[in-house]
Amino acid sequence: MSETLKMRLSTEKTVLYPGLAVFYFCLGILSLYDLFSGIPPWVAVSNYLHHNLEMAVAVCRETGISQKEINVLTRSLDNIVHMLVRVTPVWVLVTTIFIA
């Protein structure tokens, strides 16, 4: 971002250019990951989230939360993962714009 400040661009361009550079760099990294692993990025993210939510349910069981609440959470795991997978790209985009 400091390089775009030296170029004396408008504020929009000063924020937009580094944001796009970071976004495309991350997109390239994800593409390389997809190429070498054979797993599409959204499937990897979905598996990661599902695994972490299952670990959270296990922690809930150990902390003494009622079985009824654990059953509700367990039944809605797929819906939670589906919602998070759809929201995650927006989080990444917004974070990229504000960090850059």
N, C-alpha and C positions, 0 to 999 in steps of 0.2 A: 504494500500500500504506500510505503514511503516513496517508491519510484514513481507512482502515479501522482503523488503530491508534487514532486519535483517537475513534472511535466506541465504543471499549472492547468490541469483540466478542471471542468466543472465538478461540483460536489457529487452529482449523480454518477458521472463517469469515474470519479476517484473511488467510489464505493463499488460500482458495478464491475469494473474490469478485474480487480483482485477477487471479487466474489465469484465471478464466472471462471477465473483461472483455478481457484480452489475447487469449485464444483466439477469442472471438467477433469481435473487431476483425480479427484475421488471417483468419478465415473470411469476413468481409465483404469484405476486400480481395481475397481469392482469387475470390470470387463476382463482384466488379466486373471483375476481370481476365478471367474466363471470359465475362462478358457482352460486353465490348468487343472481345476478341480472337477469340472464337468457338472457342477451344481449351480443352477441359476441363483443369483444373489437373493431374490425374494424368498426362495426355498431355504437358503441358508439362514436368513434372518428369521423366517417362520420357525425353523427347527430350534434355533437359539432361544427365541422367546418362549416356545412351548416348554423347552427343557427348564428354563429359569422359572417359569410359572409352576411347573411341577415341583421344583425345589421349594418354592414359596409355600405351596400347599403342605409339603412335608414339614416345614417349620411351623405352620399353623397347627398341624396335628400335635406337634411336640409342646406347643405353648398352652394347650388346653382349650382351644376354641371348640365350640360345640360341634358335634358331628353333623348336625343339620346345616350349619353355615359352611362347613367344609364340603358337604355334598353339593350345595348350591354352587360353590366356587369351582368344584371339579367338573360339574356339568356344563359350566359356561366357559371353560378353558379355551375351547376352539373359537368361540365368539370373541373372546378377549384377544386371542392371537390374531384373528382376522382383522379386528379393528386396529390393533397396533401396527400390523403390517401395512395397512392403508394410511396410517397417520405418520409413520416413521419417515417416508420420503419428504413430507412437508417439514417435519422437524429438521431434517438434514439441510434442506434448502434454506429455511429461515436462519438456522444456526450459521450456515456458510455465509450468508449475506451479512449477518451482524458481526461475525468474528472477523471477516476480511475487512 
